[in-house]
Amino acid sequence: MSIQKRPGRKPTGYRPGEKVSDYQRLTVRLPDDVRAELDATAGALRRPQWRVLIDAIRAYAGTGPGLSDEQKRVVRAVLKLQ
């Protein structure tokens, strides 16, 4: 007997071995122009919207120019408490 492959792509998450379907769901309301920008960015990068959002959040809260050094320290401290 041959092993049948499941149709479609393999479920992949942000890190190896993770599945997107296991992630918590988040609902966000966005203005039309921001949603269009997210759609365009995801399309241009050929990446799912959830990956674009993860990268944007990490750029803003991590090493990106979005927050001051003090604000970044606060974010990291809160993350350690969870």
Residue pairs with C-beta under 8 A, 6 or more apart in sequence:
11 19
11 20
11 21
12 18
12 19
12 20
13 19
13 20
13 22
13 23
14 51
14 54
20 48
20 50
23 50
30 38
38 49
38 52
38 53
39 49
41 52
42 48
42 49
42 51
42 52
45 52
58 64
59 66
60 66
60 67
61 67
61 72
61 75
62 72
67 75
